[in-house]
Amino acid sequence: MLLQGGFTVSNRQPGLRLQEPLPDGYTRAGPEELSTRIAAAKAVLGGRVMILGHHYQRDEVMRWADARGDSFGLSRLAADATEAAYVVFCGVHFMAESADILTGDHQHVILPDLNAGCSMADMADLDSVEEAWEAIAGVTDVADVVPITYMNSSAALKAFVGRHGGAVCTSSNARAVLTWALEQHGTDTKVLFFPDQHLGRNTAYQLGFDEPSMAVWDPRKELGGLEDRIVKEARFLLWKGHCSVHQRFRPEHVAQFRAQHPGGLVLVHPECSHEVVALGDEVGSTDAIIRAVEAAPPGTAIGVATEIHLVQRLAAEHPDLTVQSLDPLVCPCSTMFRIDAAHLCWVLESLVEGRVLNRISVDPATAAHARVALERMLAIA
């Protein structure tokens, strides 16, 4: 088996992608032809391949997924599917890295389009985080600082928190992980949370902290743009990062929905700003949003603050409900959107031909430290 095309590692520069253009035979193929070819390739590969589909993927890709879910849940499913030699992750780069960390040495993780990154994950890179760590150490006792990285981050950052006594968190277990972090050094504990300031802030509010307990760390400024006093006194140093989709939702979107649907249900992802989260009826991860829709009584109008492909899929799967995006411009995740049927067909047919394209591989040292951080999370949550 030959390994070709876009072999990547965890310590790449953020935003750097190496995706080669697709051959004409894929770009010119119509939906029906691609569908026929994908089905044929899947049939030949059989149980040797497992296709994972993140909730935000296009329908033309999700129809082929052997499993749907959030990033970490899919990675764990791949690790359990030991008979699958090839794991095709229809998601983004950090998700494929997590899958490679958790899967066996005999399994190859493949990302159909290397340009499918995550703008939030790219807002925090290893160099910037290490510089922040050194700057914080110059102002306060860094031994009392617990680094926590959101799952939406590179393997290099997961390894960083693994080396420094921290842990990874997801949007569903952030409260449990931050509670654990704050217990590590008593009242002197500080949390450096990256890369999403909104999840960190919303979780800190859930734990009973107020705004003065939090400070936003801007990696582009000296000492994060903060005074020494603030760095010493803040319990939460929140990295200045965000999800480009979830940050679009505004309080006025909630107000417009409630005016149109009195008594309607508002579901909000915790990557949204605190002003929006405070107005939601329920706040939770994509899986939590799905469960809330499934539990809603027939006839319920539901406004959802998350990525549009998931919202549209929920609307189609629940015709007895009115499910709509709170954002009237329905902006999709542009990086998730990069993976399409053509790229999926390309990597599958290449596997049939004995070529592994776009393998995502995390170097052993990075993987070992990142696994420590992930295992801490699992032990906590």
Secondary structure, DSSP 8 states (H G I E B T S, - for coil): -EEES--B-TT--TT--------HHHHS--HHHHHHHHHHHHHHHGGGEEEEEETTS-HHHHTT-SEEE-HHHHHHHHHH-TT-SEEEEES-HHHHHHHHHHS-TT-EEE-S-TT---TTGGGS-HHHHHHHHHHHHTTS-GGGEEEEEESSS-HHHHHHHHHTT-EEE-TTTHHHHHHHHHTSSGGG-EEEEES-HHHHHHHHHHTT--GGGEEEE-TTSGGGG--HHHHHH-SEEEES---TTGGG--HHHHHHHHHHSTT-EEEE-TTS-HHHHTT-SEE--HHHHHHHHHHS-TT-EEEEES-HHHHHHHHHH-TTSEEEESSTT----TTGGG--HHHHHHHHHHHHTTEEESBB---HHHHHHHHHHHHHHHHH-
